[in-house]
Amino acid sequence: MIIPPVGGLGGELSIGQAEGLAHAGQSTGGSAAVGGEPGGFGGELTDAMSSLEKTQQSAEGASQALATGTVADPESAVVTVEDAQMAMDLAAQIRTKATEAAQNIFQTQV
């Protein structure tokens, strides 16, 4: 599962780019490896977490600049912070769904 980078200081992500990111791992014929391989699930999860961390760091910088009054465009700082909040909410929802799915699998009787 991919958490696409959201806006931030690096620019905005168009709908087409987000759809491309969502389907990027599915072009291998459905045989993605689980583990630390570059195209595997572990690699994708690591990339998503580092993207989330970068988004949070850019939001922290933008909020500090907004608080000190050194930001040139307050609107972009607010948008950056909101993007980081939405990315964190998405990550929390994905974590919750994954936990529920794992618990469902473990409770399944064979």
N, C-alpha and C positions, 0 to 999 in steps of 0.2 A: 504494500500500500504506500502510495507516495503522498507526502504533504508538500504541495507545490509552494515555492517561495511566493510570498505575498508582498507586492508593492515595495515598501521600504525605501531606502535611499538609492537602491539600484535601479529604480524605474518600475513601471507598472507591468503587469502580466496580462496579456490579452486573453480572451476566452479561447481562441484557437490554440495559443501556447499552453494554457492550462489543460485543455483536452489532450494535446500531444503529450504532456507530461503524465497525464493519468493513464495513457495507453502505451507508454514507452516500454514498460516491462513485459508487455503482453505479446511482443512481436517475435519472441523466441520459440513459438510453437507450444507454449504452455509448459515447458520443461525447465523452469527456472530452478536453479540449485538453491538449497538452503545452506547458508554459511557465509563465509567471508569473501566469496568470489565477487568480482566487480559487478556482475550482472545478477547476483543472487539476492535473496531476500534480506540477508544481513547487511549487505552493502547498500541496498536501497534504504533500509531503516537508518543506517548510519548517516547517509546523505540527508535524509529528511530531518534527523535530529540536529545535524550541523546547520542546516538551513533555518530551522526554528531558532537555534541559538543566535545566529547572525541577525535574524529579524528582531529578536529581543534586545540584542546589543545596540542595533541602530535605533530602536525605540527609546532605549535608555539615554543614548546620546542626544536624541531629538528632544526628549522631555527635559533633560538638563539644560540644553540650549534655550528651550522655551522658558524655563524657570528663571534663568539668569538674564534673559532678554537679549541674547546674542544671536538669535535666529533671524534670518533675513525674511523668511516666508513662514509665518506662524501656521498658515493653513496646511502646508506640507508636513510640518512637524506633527500636527494633530492627526493628519491622515496616517503618518508613519506609526504613531502610537496606536491608533485604532486598528491598523493592519496587523500589528504585533498581537493585539488583544484577540482579534479574530483567529489568528494562526494558533495561539495558545488554546483558545476554546476548541478549535478543530482537533488539535492534538489530544486534548482531554477527552473529547467525544470518541475519537478513534481508540484511545486506550480503554475506555469504558466498554465499547463494543467488543474489542478484542478479548478483554477479560471475561465478559459475558459469554462469548463464543467458546472460549477455552473451558469455562465452567460447564457449559452445556455439553461439550464433547466428553469431559471427564465424568459427567453424570449419566451419559448414555450407556444403557446396559446392552451387552452383546449376547 
